[in-house]
Structures are given as structure tokens and as C-alpha cells.
Amino acid sequence: MSGGRFEDGWYVDERCTNCDVARQLAPGLIGEVDGRSAVLRQPRDRTEARQLHTAAHACPTRSIRPPGGRLDAALDPFPMALDGTVHLCGHNSPHTAGANSYLLRRPDGTVMMVDTPRWSTALAARHETLGPVTDVLLTHRDHAAHGRRYADRFGARLWIHEGDLAAAPDADRVLRGTDPVEIADGVTAHPLPGHTRGSVLFLADDRYCFSGDSFYWSRTTGDIEVAESVTWYSIRELAASLARTAGRLRFEWLLPGHGDRRRLPADEMARRLRGLTARTRELRPRPVDFTAVRW
């Protein structure tokens, strides 16, 4: 401990891609400076040090560096419970643009994985401690990199929408069209073309919304937003998807691939989603620009 700080010497190295993952997990300690993440201050107590260790084990480029430079595996908190049903996988992958992924526990003791963390057999073994993984649900093509390997390791079914099938041509289950499909008891797939042609939102128990990259919680605006500057397929299609789907969705937890997570009462989420639908209808196509995202 030095100068009132609990662990002095944390830093962000030059590999940072400004993906926002660390800022989600260690707010106030890590922030954006000149287009990349930076340590704003050193931790003052054990709780803050734990936040930085969590951010370091999630960072897709391993850019969050502790004192001494080496991560301690004993301080890896993942998979990390968000509540009794959903765990955050951490260990975000550079091959999925640093996307968040989740484990969804079901009442029968089985587990579904929504999108995937970086691949390793050790991580797969950790995920299986929560229960047998029966399904790997891909929200869209950008997050498909490790889907087949995890599905094969678990003996699970791999799901993707036909619009993004080229990213997982050997998927075991292919969603088609735009109508919602119940894929398991309490779990419904809602095709939501827009961010990509085959984007899908997964809704569980009318409580958990795994939105992929279709929309997210923005710390900047304090509201649900679409990442209009990184909409690869069509912002107009995304607006149409939201208009078609928003009224069918009821959830408390917003759990996106990129951008922040948030829990609010279901009625409040519904109100905000209606507002997002109206705002998205007014958007027009624009060039892809990662720097313009309002995380």
C-alpha cells in the first residue's frame, strides 16, 4: 500500500482497443482517455482491487495489467453470478470484438450459453460446473467465432439465424424468418434483423433479455440505445424489427453483447423500449464508425 492506495501500479497497456469491457466492470477506476481505456486512479481498498482484477480477467486483449504485470488465476471471478439464474462468462474474446457472453441456468439444472467467451478447455470446464450445457445460442455472426468449439465440447446444440448462417454453416439449429420461436421451456428467440441480417434476441422467463448487439444500456445517455454507427446491415430494418417486436418483450434484465447491462422494473424497461423504438424510426443510414458509439 502506497500513498493511501491499496494496490499501486495498475495500468492499461498499448494493446487496448477501447472496447469498453473494463469500464463496465470497474467504473470510476477505469475510464476512457484519448480514445482508449486508462486507469483513472489506483484502488483504495480490497473491493476496488477486486473490481480491477475482474476487469483484467474479462479484457479481450489482456490490456489491464496488475502490479507486477501477471494476473493471479486465484482472483479470477468468472463465471460471475449476476443473480441466481444468469452468470457473466468474462474472458471476452478478441475474435468476437470483445463481446460479453452469458450462462443461463434453467430450472431442470441445465445451462444455456448465450454467445461465447474466448475458447479454452479450462474455461469450458469452469462453465460446466454450473450444470450440463445443452445449447449455445449465437445472437449474430460477429459473435460466432467459438460457437462450434464450445458446442462440441459440451455436446450441445449450436443455434444461429439463417441470415447469418455463413458464420456458422454447421449449426445444429437454424432459426428462420422473423416470427418468435420458443426454443426451450421459457426461452424464446426473437429474430431482429438490423445490426446484421441474422441478428436474434433471446428472451428468458419474461425477465432476461439477451439483446446481442441490437440494443444496449448506455452510461452516456442513461437509457437504452442502438449502436447506429456500427449497424452493418440496415438501420431501417432495425427500426422495423423493433416496431414489430418491442410490444412482445417483457424483461427486467437487459444483457447485451456490447454496452452496459442494467436491471430495472419490467414496466420501466417497456417504457424505455417504446421510446427507443420511436427514436430509431427517425434514424437514417450512416457510415460505420466505431468511435461514434455512445457507451
Secondary structure as the mmCIF struct_conf table of DSSP 4:
data_model
#
loop_
_struct_conf.conf_type_id
_struct_conf.id
_struct_conf.beg_label_comp_id
_struct_conf.beg_label_asym_id
_struct_conf.beg_label_seq_id
_struct_conf.end_label_comp_id
_struct_conf.end_label_asym_id
_struct_conf.end_label_seq_id
STRN STRN1 SER A 2 SER A 2
TURN_TY1_P TURN_TY1_P1 GLY A 3 GLY A 4
STRN STRN2 ARG A 5 ARG A 5
BEND BEND1 PHE A 6 GLU A 7
TURN_TY1_P TURN_TY1_P2 ASP A 8 GLY A 9
STRN STRN3 TYR A 11 VAL A 12
TURN_TY1_P TURN_TY1_P3 GLU A 14 ARG A 15
BEND BEND2 ASP A 20 ASP A 20
HELX_RH_AL_P HELX_RH_AL_P1 VAL A 21 LEU A 25
BEND BEND3 ALA A 26 ALA A 26
STRN STRN4 PRO A 27 PRO A 27
TURN_TY1_P TURN_TY1_P4 GLY A 28 LEU A 29
STRN STRN5 ILE A 30 VAL A 33
TURN_TY1_P TURN_TY1_P5 ASP A 34 GLY A 35
STRN STRN6 ARG A 36 VAL A 39
BEND BEND4 ARG A 41 ARG A 41
BEND BEND5 ASP A 45 ASP A 45
HELX_RH_AL_P HELX_RH_AL_P2 ARG A 46 ALA A 58
TURN_TY1_P TURN_TY1_P6 PRO A 60 THR A 61
STRN STRN7 ILE A 64 ARG A 65
TURN_TY1_P TURN_TY1_P7 PRO A 67 GLY A 68
BEND BEND6 GLY A 69 GLY A 69
HELX_RH_3T_P HELX_RH_3T_P1 ALA A 73 LEU A 75
BEND BEND7 PRO A 79 PRO A 79
STRN STRN8 MET A 80 ALA A 81
BEND BEND8 LEU A 82 THR A 85
STRN STRN9 VAL A 86 LEU A 88
HELX_RH_3T_P HELX_RH_3T_P2 PRO A 94 THR A 96
TURN_TY1_P TURN_TY1_P8 ALA A 97 GLY A 98
STRN STRN10 TYR A 102 ARG A 105
TURN_TY1_P TURN_TY1_P9 PRO A 107 ASP A 108
BEND BEND9 GLY A 109 GLY A 109
STRN STRN11 VAL A 111 VAL A 114
BEND BEND10 ASP A 115 ASP A 115
HELX_RH_AL_P HELX_RH_AL_P3 THR A 121 GLU A 128
TURN_TY1_P TURN_TY1_P10 THR A 129 LEU A 130
BEND BEND11 GLY A 131 GLY A 131
STRN STRN12 VAL A 133 LEU A 137
BEND BEND12 HIS A 140 HIS A 140
HELX_RH_3T_P HELX_RH_3T_P3 ARG A 141 HIS A 143
TURN_TY1_P TURN_TY1_P11 ALA A 145 HIS A 146
HELX_RH_AL_P HELX_RH_AL_P4 GLY A 147 PHE A 154
TURN_TY1_P TURN_TY1_P12 GLY A 155 GLY A 155
STRN STRN13 ARG A 157 HIS A 161
HELX_RH_3T_P HELX_RH_3T_P4 GLU A 162 ALA A 167
BEND BEND13 ALA A 168 ALA A 168
TURN_TY1_P TURN_TY1_P13 PRO A 169 ASP A 170
BEND BEND14 ASP A 172 ASP A 172
STRN STRN14 ARG A 173 LEU A 175
BEND BEND15 GLY A 177 ASP A 179
STRN STRN15 VAL A 181 ALA A 184
TURN_TY1_P TURN_TY1_P14 ASP A 185 GLY A 186
STRN STRN16 VAL A 187 PRO A 191
TURN_TY1_P TURN_TY1_P15 PRO A 193 GLY A 194
BEND BEND16 HIS A 195 THR A 196
TURN_TY1_P TURN_TY1_P16 ARG A 197 GLY A 198
STRN STRN17 VAL A 200 ALA A 204
TURN_TY1_P TURN_TY1_P17 ASP A 205 ARG A 207
STRN STRN18 TYR A 208 GLY A 212
TURN_TY1_P TURN_TY1_P18 ASP A 213 ASP A 213
BEND BEND17 SER A 214 SER A 214
STRN STRN19 TYR A 216 SER A 218
TURN_TY1_P TURN_TY1_P19 ARG A 219 GLY A 222
STRN STRN20 ASP A 223 GLU A 225
HELX_RH_3T_P HELX_RH_3T_P5 GLU A 228 VAL A 230
BEND BEND18 TRP A 232 TYR A 233
HELX_RH_AL_P HELX_RH_AL_P5 ILE A 235 THR A 245
HELX_RH_3T_P HELX_RH_3T_P6 ALA A 246 ARG A 248
BEND BEND19 GLU A 252 GLU A 252
STRN STRN21 TRP A 253 PRO A 256
BEND BEND20 GLY A 257 GLY A 259
STRN STRN22 ASP A 260 ASP A 260
STRN STRN23 ARG A 262 ARG A 263
HELX_RH_AL_P HELX_RH_AL_P6 ALA A 266 ARG A 281
TURN_TY1_P TURN_TY1_P20 GLU A 282 GLU A 282
HELX_RH_3T_P HELX_RH_3T_P7 PHE A 290 ALA A 292
#
